[in-house]
């Protein structure tokens, strides 16, 4: 590991190494993600230099921003967009940033457009995993679309970058222990799987100077249980053998996603109580053994999710460095989810004319008093309040259902659309209630 690679890893950290946390008050280093055009062959160093000049000339920014149009010919021909990222996490509020004095870590990357590949393990053509090259066009914008109240995304990003940094600096794991395993748990529909995929995408971008490419392997937990339990342990072994082949490439950053991990790890507890066949224990033991085997590689991260925390094997839970609960969104988070949806509909002309909607901090400053500037924002805030209890997955569908069920045609005014959005929320709760009666 040479000094340039260590510096690249240091620059990818969203938390400063002098112990100061990157909060809204003292954050002086920011990350800039530059998507290079697919046909561009210009060296990344040249693009970085020109992007830095562009940002310094801009002088000031207010929160996250994205630029897609450039007067500079070199940028126009070689760059799809420039994005200042993660400035507003976790508060979502805008603040002025002096681009002339702050430190800017610029990450230039190109996305892969390939569809997910399928990993098959035996002659029965069991699809045991999906496989993506990263960064992938399929995950572009996914990180930004996920809204949480706490600094969950920042915490996970800090963990992952520290894991990779400690590995590359050869920190003795016998003295300081870490297992490269993250467990996200909580009810269905809260974005756990999406967050894992978004994190893998983000890491492949942030570490583009360190690794030439990323790999995301999503393991299908259910498929690893063959119809004969005695075969499942062998399937787990075969799966991790394939993963190890990927990890042995030092130029690749490999993220392994095990969704609904409880379907694998619950087996041992059930087996000991006599509910499951004793052969099921072999599946769990095989999984734990393989996790212990790959932890010695510096370029791998294991991301796992569970909808039923109590069903996850305790030996597996103990191996997770971070056990993060992902709960249903709060009213504040719901407001920002809806706000992002409305901005997109305005951009596309479905809602017209466009209106400026306020963030919650601005509403708090006005003490939620209604006037001509706050009317629509307050109406959206009230809709967010009545949406409490809906999952993040459902909330992203509500704006579509509002138009499909209560409007049709385009464009519509914001006032009319908000009425439809409110009706769509009522309809969703009514439908859920009817299903609950069955």
N, C-alpha and C positions, 0 to 999 in steps of 0.2 A: 504494500500500500504506500504510494508516494505522497508527497506533501500536497500536490495539487488535488488529489482525490480526497484527502482529509479536509482541505479547504472547501471543496465542493459540498461535502457532507455538512460541514459547519454552516455554510450559507443556506442550506435547505432547512435548517432548524427554525421553526416559528417562535422559539423562545431563545432569548439572548443567553450566551454562555457565561456572562458575568453575574448571573443570578437574578437579573431584573426581568420580571415577567412582562411580556408584550401586552400591556393593557391599554385601554383608550388613553390613559394619561401619559404614559412614558414610552409608548411604542415609537421607536425611531428608525426601525428597519422594516421594509415592506417587500412583499414578493410580487413580481410582475411576470405574468405568464404570456408568452408570445407564441401564437399559433402560426407556424411557418406554412406558406401556401404549399399544396401538394406537389406542384411541379417545380418548386424552387430548389435550386442546388447551391445557393449561396451559403458560404461558411457561416456558422452560427455566431462566431466571434464578431464578424462584420455586422450582422443583424443586431447583436447586443449593443455594439457601439452606437449605431444609428438610433436605436430605441432609447438609449440613455440620453442622447442629444435631444430627441423629441420630447421626452418627459421633463428634462430640465428646462426646455423652452416653454413648456406648458405652465411651469412654475407652481401651480396650486391645484390640488384635487380635493374633492369632497366625498369621502367614503369610497367604496368600491366603484370602479367605472370600467367601461369597455369602449375601445375606439376601433372602428372598422374602416374609416375613410381617412386617407392621408394625402397631403399635397406633395410630400416627399416621394419622388419617383421610385427610389429604391425600396421604400417601405410599401408603396402601393403595389409593386410588382411581386414582392416576396413575402408579405405578411398578410394573413387573413384578419387577425385582430390582435390588439394589445389589451390586456386586462390587469388592472391593479386588484389584487385578491385579498380576501380575508381581513380587510380593514375593519369591517363592521361587525365582526364576530366578537362576543355573542350578542351585542346590544342592538344591532341593526340600525343604529343611529348614524347620521352623517356628521362628519367633523372635518375641519380644514387640515390639509396635509401640505407642508412646504416641501415640494419635490426638489428644491434646489439644495436643501441641507440634509435631508434624510438619506439613509442608506437604502439603495434599491438592489435587490437580488433578482436578476433577470434570468428567466428560464425559457429557452427557445426549444420548441418541440414540433414534431409533425405527428399526425394521427394515422393509425392503421384503419383501413376501411373494411377489412376482412370480416366475414360473419364468424360466429363462434364455431370452433371445431368440436368434434365429439370424440371422447376417449372411450374405446370399447375394450373390454377385458378378456372376453373368452369367445368360444365358438358360438355361443348363443347370442352374440352381438348385444350384450347388455351395455347400455350407455351409462357409464359410471361417472362421467364428468363432462363439463363443457369447458372449453379452453379459448381464451382471448389473448391476442397480442396487444400490449399497452404501449402508449396511450391509444385508446380506441375511440373512433367516432361515435360508437354506440353509447359511451358514457360521458360525452361532452355535455356540460351543463348540469350533470346529475348532482354534483357536490353543492352547487349554488341553490338547487331546488329544495334541498333538505333544510328544514327550519326547526330549531330546538331552542328552548328557553335558556338552558345552561350552556356552558362552553364545551359541549360534548365533542364537537368536531375538532376544536382546537386541542382538547385534551388527547384525543386519539392521534392527531397528527404529531403532537409533541412526543407521545409514547413511541410511535413508529419511527420517527426520525432519530430519537435517542437510541432506540434498539439498534438501528443500522450504524449509528455513529460509534457506539460502544463496541460493536462487532468489528468494525474496520480498524478501530484503535487497539484491538486485541486486549480489551479489558478481561482480566481473569474471571471467568464465570464461576469459579470455585470460591472466589472472594465476594463478588457481587453477582447475584443470581438473577437471571431472567430467562424466560422460556419461549419468547416470541409468539405467545398465544393471547388472543383477545377474545373475550366472550361477551357478546351483546345479548341481553335477555329482556323480555317484556312481551306484552300482548301482540297478537298478529296485527299487521297493517300499520305498524309504527315506523317502518322504514329501516329496519335492521339490516336486511340483505342489501338494500340500495346503498346504505351508508358504507357497508363493507366494500362494495364495488366502487363507490365514489372515492373511498380512501385509497384503494389500490391504484386508481387512475391518477389521483393527486400525487401519490408518491412517485409514480413513474415519470411525472412531469417535473417534480421538485428535484429528483435525482437524475435527471437526464444528462448531466455532466459526469455522473459517476457510472451509470449503467447505460448501455446502448439501447436497451429495450426492457420492457416489463412483460411478465406473464401472469395471467390470472387463471387459476384452475378452480372451477366450482364443482365440488364433489356432490353427487347425488346420493345422499345418505341412504335413501330407501332402496336404491338399486343394489347397494352393497349387501343387503340381506337377500341372499339367493333363496330359492324355494327349499333348499337343503341347508339348514343352519351350519352344518359342518363345513360348507363351502365358503361361507361369508368371511371367515378369518383369512382364507387364501385370497379372496377378492380384495380385501383391505391391503394385504401385503403387495399384491400386483399393482394396485393403484399407487401406492407410495413408491414403488420401484420406478414407475413412470415419472412421478414427481421428482424423485432424486436425480433422474437423468436431466431434467430441466435445471435443477439447482446446481448441478456440477458445472454449468456454464457460468463463469465468474462475471461475465458481462451482462447477465440477466438478473433482474430483480423479480423474485417469484413470490406471489401472494396466493395462498391456498385458502379457499372459502369452503367451509363445511356448514351448510345450511341445515337448520333443524337438527342440531347435533344430538338432541335428546333421543332421537330414533336409534342412534348407535350406542350412546353411553347408558341408556336406561336398562339395557339388556342384562348387565351383571346383577343389578339390584333385584330385578324380577326373577332372574335365574336362581339366586340364592334363596328367594322366598318360595321357590317351586313353581312360579307362574310361567317362566320361559324355560326352554330346554337348556341343559347345562352347556351345550355347545355355544350358546350365545355369549358366554363369558369370554370365549376365545376371540370374538369380534372386538370386544372392548379392550382386551389385553393387547391384541394386535394393533389397535389404533393408538393406545398409549405408548406402546413400544416404538412405533414408527415416529410418533411425535418427539420422543426422546432422542431418536436417531438423527433427525434432521435439524435439531436445535444447534448442532455444532457448525452448521453452515451459516456464514455471515449475511447471506443475501436472500433469506426466506422469512416470511411472516405468515402466521396462521390466524385466520379470521373465522370466528364461529358465531352462530346465532342459535337461540333457543326460544320457543314460544312458551315452554313449560319449564321454568327454572328448577322446580323441585324434582323434576325427572332426570336431571343431568347427574351423571355419576360424580361423586365427591372427589374421586381421584383425578378426574378430568378438570373439575372446577379448581382444584388446588394447583393445577398446572397453568391456569390462566393468570397472566400478569395483571390484566385489567378485567374486571367484571362489571360492566356498565349497564345499568338499567335504562331502557328506552321506553318511556311511557307515552300515553296519549298526549297530544298537543294541548297546551293551555290556550286561553282566549287570546293572549298576546301572539303566540305562535300561529294560531289559526288566522288571525288578522293578516299577518305577513304572508301566509300561504295564499289567501284570497287576493291580497294586494298584488302579488306576483302574477297571478292568473289574470287579473283585470288589466294590468299593464301589457301583458301579451296580447289580449284581445283588442286593446286600443292600438297596439302596434300593427296588428293585422287588419284593422279596419272593421272588425266585427262590432265593436263599440265605437261610435262616432257621434259628435266630436269628442276628442280626448280631453280629459280633465286631470288636473293635478290633485292627487290624493296624498294626504298627509301621513307621516309616520306617527307612531304612538307618542313619541316624545313631544312632537308638536301639539298633539291633542292634549297631553298633560299640561303643557304650558298654558293652553287656553282653558284649562280646567274643564274640558269636555263641554264647553259652552257652545251652543249652536249659533252659527252665523253663516253668511254666504260662502265663507272660505272653508267651513268645517262640515257643512250639511252632508255631503256624500260620504266623507270619511267617517262621520259618526254613525251613519246608516250602516256602513260596512262593519263598523265595530260592534254594533248591536247584532248584526247577523252572525258575527264571529262568536258572540256570547251564546246565542241560541244553538250554535253548532257544537258546543262542548259535549264530549262523549263520542264523537265521530273519529274514526282512525284517520291518520294522515293519508292513507291510500284512498279512502272514501272522499276526503276533502278535495283531493285533486280531481275527482270525477264530478263533483257537484257543479262547477261552472259549465261543464259540458251538458249535464242533465238539465241545468237551468234553461239553456238555449233549446235543447232538443224537446223538452216536455212543455215549455211554457212560452216559447217565442217563435222560432223558425224565422228564416229570412235574416238579412243583414243589409245595412247596418242598423243598430238600435242605439238609443240614447243610454247614457249611464244610469239615469234615473229608472228607466224601464227595465234595464238589465238587473239592477239591484233588487227590484221587486220580484223578478223571476228567480233570482238567486235565493231570496228568502223563502219563496214557495218551494224551491227544490230541496231546501233543508227540511222543511216541514214534511214533504213527501218522503224523504229518506227515513226520517224517524218513524213515520207511519208504516212504511214498508217493513222496517226492522221489527216493529211491534207485531205486525201481522205474521211474520215468519216465526216470531217467538211463541205464538199461540199454537203452532203445529206440534 
